[in-house]
Amino acid sequence: MKTRKPHIILKLAMSADGYLDNEEPFLFSNEKDSTAVQKIRGEVDAILVGSNTLRNDDPSLLIKDPSIVIERVKKGLTPQPKRVVLCGASPLNPNAKLFNDGMAETIVFRSVNAKGDEFFTDLVKVKTYSSDRCRIDELCESIYQLGIRILLVEGGASLATQFIESGLVDSLRIAYSPKLIQNKRATKILTANSILASMHLHKIEYLNDMYAQTYRSNQTSTE
Ligand SMILES: NC(=O)c1ccc[n+]([C@@H]2O[C@H](COP(=O)([O-])OP(=O)(O)OC[C@H]3O[C@@H](n4cnc5c(N)ncnc54)[C@H](OP(=O)(O)O)[C@@H]3O)[C@@H](O)[C@H]2O)c1
């Protein structure tokens, strides 16, 4: 049976030498790119990240531009997209911003074997799956069942790789920083080229010293 899934947008930022993260803090974005990303967040029902991104970056995953929030509400959307975290059985930081700021609904998908749910406040919904690893198609189906129809996947590398390999991505936006990381221990996505065979280049954005390419799946009929 075909997976019922949201429309999936995968967003990645890469250094000029193809890395996605670094041991030292690295700013992948510039102001124009951040504005463009805010607009993408404005269109989606939820944003998904992997648990290491939460541990390492502690993102809020919020829309900060009030005019985008107003436009969402006019369209009947929630002011902020829901925030979804995928984790296995490893512990999460209960002090992470998105578990405590009360700015948007936050949902954690975690293994039934994970411990520490008592740390979550009422602001956090926990959904469990039965093994230590969750299949991406099953995760997408569960996210769809929560009423989420457009999902933005914001990394990190492990999650992005699994989405690419799942073939479920409808739109892939890669923003390229002009800066080099030059650290062989940093992460690259090795499978990124293989996905492009089943996609076509839809748009290039020129963002001062950066640019971003958006690819669309050849299978996606919408938009
Ligand atoms: N350049 C970019 O576009 C970008 C975007 C976002 C983040 N990042 C960077 O990426 C780094 C983190 O990337 P990462 O690859 O280490 O981690 P990640 O993708 O953020 O998270 C990986 C973790 O998510 C959980 N997970 C992933 N797939 C799962 C599955 N199928 N079932 C159950 N749990 C699953 C596991 O959690 P457990 O550990 O709980 O088992 C796993 O350790 C951060 O340092 C961040 O700065 C880069």
Ligand as a Chemical Component Dictionary entry (heavy atoms), coordinates in Angstrom:
data_LIG
# 
_chem_comp.id                   LIG 
_chem_comp.type                 NON-POLYMER 
_chem_comp.pdbx_formal_charge   0 
_chem_comp.three_letter_code    LIG 
# 
loop_
_chem_comp_atom.comp_id 
_chem_comp_atom.atom_id 
_chem_comp_atom.alt_atom_id 
_chem_comp_atom.type_symbol 
_chem_comp_atom.charge 
_chem_comp_atom.model_Cartn_x 
_chem_comp_atom.model_Cartn_y 
_chem_comp_atom.model_Cartn_z 
_chem_comp_atom.pdbx_ordinal 
LIG N1  N1  N 0  23.849 21.880 7.240  1  
LIG C1  C1  C 0  22.595 21.603 7.490  2  
LIG O1  O1  O 0  21.703 21.758 6.636  3  
LIG C2  C2  C 0  22.226 21.154 8.871  4  
LIG C3  C3  C 0  20.896 21.175 9.273  5  
LIG C4  C4  C 0  20.588 20.737 10.560 6  
LIG C5  C5  C 0  21.601 20.288 11.390 7  
LIG N2  N2  N 1  22.878 20.295 10.949 8  
LIG C6  C6  C 0  23.963 19.805 11.803 9  
LIG O2  O2  O 0  23.847 18.401 11.834 10 
LIG C7  C7  C 0  24.371 17.938 13.076 11 
LIG C8  C8  C 0  23.541 16.768 13.564 12 
LIG O3  O3  O 0  23.436 15.821 12.534 13 
LIG P1  P1  P 0  23.452 14.272 12.848 14 
LIG O4  O4  O 0  23.490 13.552 11.550 15 
LIG O5  O5  O -1 24.515 13.995 13.846 16 
LIG O6  O6  O 0  22.096 14.056 13.633 17 
LIG P2  P2  P 0  20.538 14.290 13.362 18 
LIG O7  O7  O 0  20.163 13.819 12.000 19 
LIG O8  O8  O 0  20.175 15.666 13.757 20 
LIG O9  O9  O 0  19.963 13.319 14.487 21 
LIG C9  C9  C 0  20.362 11.971 14.519 22 
LIG C10 C10 C 0  19.670 11.294 15.663 23 
LIG O10 O10 O 0  18.267 11.290 15.404 24 
LIG C11 C11 C 0  17.719 10.047 15.812 25 
LIG N3  N3  N 0  17.313 9.319  14.620 26 
LIG C12 C12 C 0  17.671 9.550  13.344 27 
LIG N4  N4  N 0  17.077 8.682  12.537 28 
LIG C13 C13 C 0  16.327 7.877  13.333 29 
LIG C14 C14 C 0  15.456 6.796  13.089 30 
LIG N5  N5  N 0  15.247 6.347  11.835 31 
LIG N6  N6  N 0  14.829 6.224  14.137 32 
LIG C15 C15 C 0  15.025 6.700  15.390 33 
LIG N7  N7  N 0  15.825 7.717  15.694 34 
LIG C16 C16 C 0  16.476 8.294  14.664 35 
LIG C17 C17 C 0  18.808 9.280  16.526 36 
LIG O11 O11 O 0  18.646 9.679  17.873 37 
LIG P3  P3  P 0  19.197 8.920  19.184 38 
LIG O12 O12 O 0  20.562 9.454  19.339 39 
LIG O13 O13 O 0  18.275 9.332  20.233 40 
LIG O14 O14 O 0  19.173 7.445  18.878 41 
LIG C18 C18 C 0  20.064 9.851  15.887 42 
LIG O15 O15 O 0  21.200 9.754  16.709 43 
LIG C19 C19 C 0  24.307 19.103 14.030 44 
LIG O16 O16 O 0  25.593 19.321 14.548 45 
LIG C20 C20 C 0  23.827 20.262 13.225 46 
LIG O17 O17 O 0  24.605 21.411 13.405 47 
LIG C21 C21 C 0  23.218 20.695 9.703  48 
# 
loop_
_chem_comp_bond.comp_id 
_chem_comp_bond.atom_id_1 
_chem_comp_bond.atom_id_2 
_chem_comp_bond.value_order 
_chem_comp_bond.pdbx_ordinal 
LIG N1  C1  SING 1  
LIG C1  O1  DOUB 2  
LIG C1  C2  SING 3  
LIG C2  C3  SING 4  
LIG C2  C21 DOUB 5  
LIG C3  C4  DOUB 6  
LIG C4  C5  SING 7  
LIG C5  N2  DOUB 8  
LIG N2  C6  SING 9  
LIG N2  C21 SING 10 
LIG C6  O2  SING 11 
LIG C6  C20 SING 12 
LIG O2  C7  SING 13 
LIG C7  C8  SING 14 
LIG C7  C19 SING 15 
LIG C8  O3  SING 16 
LIG O3  P1  SING 17 
LIG P1  O4  DOUB 18 
LIG P1  O5  SING 19 
LIG P1  O6  SING 20 
LIG O6  P2  SING 21 
LIG P2  O7  DOUB 22 
LIG P2  O8  SING 23 
LIG P2  O9  SING 24 
LIG O9  C9  SING 25 
LIG C9  C10 SING 26 
LIG C10 O10 SING 27 
LIG C10 C18 SING 28 
LIG O10 C11 SING 29 
LIG C11 N3  SING 30 
LIG C11 C17 SING 31 
LIG N3  C12 SING 32 
LIG N3  C16 SING 33 
LIG C12 N4  DOUB 34 
LIG N4  C13 SING 35 
LIG C13 C14 SING 36 
LIG C13 C16 DOUB 37 
LIG C14 N5  SING 38 
LIG C14 N6  DOUB 39 
LIG N6  C15 SING 40 
LIG C15 N7  DOUB 41 
LIG N7  C16 SING 42 
LIG C17 O11 SING 43 
LIG C17 C18 SING 44 
LIG O11 P3  SING 45 
LIG P3  O12 DOUB 46 
LIG P3  O13 SING 47 
LIG P3  O14 SING 48 
LIG C18 O15 SING 49 
LIG C19 O16 SING 50 
LIG C19 C20 SING 51 
LIG C20 O17 SING 52 
# 
